[in-house]
Amino acid sequence: MVLEFIGAAREVTGSCHYVNFGDVHLLVDCGMEQGPDLYENQSIPVNAAMIDYVFVTHAHIDHSGLLPLLYNHGFRGEIFATKATCELCNIMLKDSAHIQEFEAEWKNRKARRAGRPEVTPLYDMNDAQGVLEHFNACDYHKVIEIAPELKVRFIDAGHLLGSSSIEMWIKEDGVEKKIVFSGDIGNNDRPLIKNPEYIEDADYVVMESTYGNRNHEKPVNYAVELAKVLNGTFTRGGNLVIPAFSVGRTQEMLYYMRRIKTEGLLPEYPNFEVFIDSPLAVEATNIFHKNVEECFDDEAIGLINQNINPIRFPGLRIAVSSDESKMINFNPNPKVIISASGMCEAGRIRHHLKHNLWRKDSTILFVGYQVPGTLGHALLNGIDKVKLFGEEVDVQAEIVNLPGISGHADMDHLTQWAAAFKNPPKKVFIVHGEESTAEYFAEHLHKTLGLDAIVPYSGDVYDREMGCCIAQGERKKAEKKVAVRSASSTVFDRLVAAGQRLVAIITKCQGMANKDLAKFADQITALCEKWDR
C-alpha cells in the first residue's frame, strides 16, 4: 500500500490524496486550488484512466472541484460520497463548469480585440455532466464493501450538509490496515447541522488543521452580534454585503437573519430586506430542505416539527437571473446582500463590491476563512484600493470580520477529535492548513497527546508501514506565475489524455480472450494508420 499527498499539503485548499494497493488506484477528494500555491502541487502519479475510485469527503469545490477535469483526462471509475454530497456536487460542479466557460469567454473577447491567442476553460459543462454520472450515494455509518480488499464507512464530520470523515479498511497480502481521512472537521454547536462524530480506532490518520493554532472567539450570542452590525450599517444608510459560500454559509446566515427578525433583535429596522444573489445558493437551500432527517441537528428538526422553517422569513428576496441581480444595486433602501463567492474571487459578489466598497456608509462583512492571496484576505488585511472589472475602486466601506461562525473546528476541538482514538494511531499526517499552522498543530498533538504527527509536502510518498517517507515531493516554493491555457495547447492536451486513457484500457485488458485482444489490436492499428503522417 502506498499513500501519496497531492493537494492541501502545507496549504489550505485543493485537497487530494492518492492511495495504491495491488491493482487498485484511488483518490480521497479531488479539489481545486483557491488562491496561489505555496508549493507546486504534484500531479497524480498515474493517468486519470487508471483511477478506479474517488471518495469525496464533502462538496466544497476545494475538495471536489477538479473531478470534471479528472473526467476530461480519462477517468471513468466510480465516485462515492454521502447522499447530500452527491446532490450538492450535482449543482456545484455544473456551476463551477459554467464559471470556467464564462471566464474563458470573457478573456477571449478581450484577447480577440487585442490580437492575442484565445484560451479554453479548465473544463466545460460536458465534463461536469459526464463525471456526475459516476457518483454513488452512500449512507452514513454503513460499512460498504467496495472490493474484496477495500471497505469504507462515512461518518458525519459536522462541517457541511453531507460532509464526512472516511474510515477506510485496506487488505493487502492478508494484512488489514485502517486509514482515517478526517475531511474538514466542523465546529461544534453550529446551526442546522449536527456536531462532528468521533472515531475510536485507526492505524493511520490524515487530518485537517485549518485552525490548528488558534481558537475561535465565539460571541455569546451570534445573532445579537450580527444585529449590532446591521444596526450600525442601516443607521448610516448603507448596505451590508456578505460574501458567503452558496452552500453552507449562506444557509447559516439565513438562520441568524430569521432569529433577528423573530426575536425582535433589531427593533429599529424590523422590516429590513435580505437579498440572496446566487442561483446556486437557491438550489443548495432546496437540497438542505430535502436532507432534514439525515443531516439536521435536533434544534433544527424541532423547529420544523413546529412548522417553523429555520431559514425562511418575511423580507427574504431571491435573485436568480442576471437582471434580478443588477436590480439589487438600484434599490435605494439599506439592505443585506448575501452573495458568492465567499472569498470574493469570482461570481456576483464582485459586482456588489464594485457598487459598495467605495461607500463609507456600507459594510462588507466576512463570516468565513479567507485564503491568503484571495481578494477577501486582502480586504480583511487593509488594502485601500482594488481592481474590479478593469476599474480601480477605493475601499471606503467598513470591513468587518465576525468570528464565531466558522465551519472548521478550532484548535481545542481538533485536539478533542484526535484524542477520541482509544489507541493512538501509529502516525497522524497533518494537512489542509497553512504551513506554519500545520507545523504548530503537529507539534501540539505530539506534546499534548503523544502522537507521532508530521506535516507532509505535496508529492511525499509513504508505504504500508508509514514509518518514513519513501519518496519526497518538491520542497521548493512555487514561483508566482499566471497560468495560460491556450486553445491550441489544451486541445493537444485532450489528445494526450485520450492516448493515456487508451494505454490504461489496454493494461486492463490483460487476461481477455485472444480473439478479443486481436480484434482490439487490429482496431488500434487501423486508427494509427489513418492518422500516421
C-alpha positions, 0 to 999 in steps of 0.5 A: 500500500502506498499513500501519496499527498497531492493537494492541501499539503502545507496549504489550505485548499485543493485537497487530494490524496492518492492511495495504491494497493495491488491493482487498485488506484484511488483518490480521497477528494479531488479539489481545486486550488483557491488562491496561489500555491505555496508549493507546486502541487504534484500531479497524480502519479498515474493517468486519470484512466487508471483511477478506479475510485474517488471518495469525496469527503464533502462538496466544497469545490476545494475538495471536489472541484477538479473531478470534471477535469479528472473526467476530461483526462480519462477517468471513468471509475466510480465516485462515492460520497454521502447522499447530500454530497452527491446532490450538492456536487450535482449543482456545484460542479455544473456551476463551477463548469459554467464559471470556467466557460464564462471566464474563458469567454470573457478573456477571449473577447478581450484577447480577440480585440487585442490580437492575442491567442484565445484560451479554453476553460479548465473544463466545460459543462460536458465534463461536469455532466459526464463525471456526475454520472459516476457518483454513488450515494452512500449512507452514513455509518454503513460499512460498504464493501467496495472490493474484496480488499477495500471497505469504507464507512462515512461518518458525519464530520459536522462541517457541511450538509453531507460532509464526512470523515472516511474510515477506510479498511485496506487488505493487502497480502492478508494484512488489514490496515485502517486509514482515517481521512478526517475531511474538514472537521466542523465546529461544534454547536453550529446551526442546522447541522449536527456536531462532528462524530468521533472515531475510536480506532485507526492505524493511520490518520490524515487530518485537517488543521485549518485552525490548528493554532488558534481558537475561535472567539465565539460571541455569546450570542451570534445573532445579537452580534450580527444585529449590532452590525446591521444596526450600525450599517442601516443607521448610516444608510448603507448596505451590508454585503456578505460574501458567503459560500452558496452552500453552507454559509449562506444557509447559516446566515439565513438562520441568524437573519430569521432569529433577528427578525423573530426575536425582535433583535433589531427593533429599529429596522424590523422590516429590513430586506435580505437579498440572496444573489446566487442561483446556486445558493437557491438550489443548495437551500432546496437540497438542505430542505430535502436532507432534514432527517439525515443531516439536521441537528435536533434544534433544527428538526424541532423547529420544523416539527413546529412548522417553523422553517429555520431559514425562511422569513418575511423580507427574504428576496431571491435573485436568480437571473442576471437582471434580478441581480443588477436590480439589487444595486438600484434599490435605494433602501439599506439592505443585506446582500448575501452573495458568492463567492465567499472569498470574493474571487469570482461570481456576483459578489464582485459586482456588489463590491464594485457598487459598495466598497467605495461607500463609507456608509456600507459594510462588507462583512466576512463570516468565513476563512479567507485564503491568503492571496484571495481578494477577501484576505486582502480586504480583511488585511487593509488594502485601500484600493482594488481592481474590479472589472478593469476599474480601480475602486477605493475601499471606503466601506467598513470591513468587518470580520465576525468570528464565531461562525466558522465551519472548521473546528478550532484548535481545542476541538481538533485536539478533542477529535484526535484524542477520541482514538482509544489507541493512538494511531501509529502516525497522524499526517497533518494537512489542509492548513497553512504551513506554519499552522500545520507545523504548530498543530503537529507539534501540539498533538505530539506534546499534548497527546503523544502522537507521532504527527508530521506535516507532509509536502505535496508529492511525499510518498509513504508505504504500508508501514508509514514509518518514513517517507519513501519518496519526497515531493518538491520542497521548493516554493512555487514561483508566482506565475499566471497560468495560460491555457491556450486553445491550441495547447489544451486541445493537444492536451485532450489528445494526450489524455485520450492516448493515456486513457487508451494505454490504461484500457489496454493494461486492463485488458490483460487476461481477455480472450485472444480473439478479443485482444486481436480484434482490439489490436487490429482496431488500434492499428487501423486508427494509427494508420489513418492518422500516421503522417 
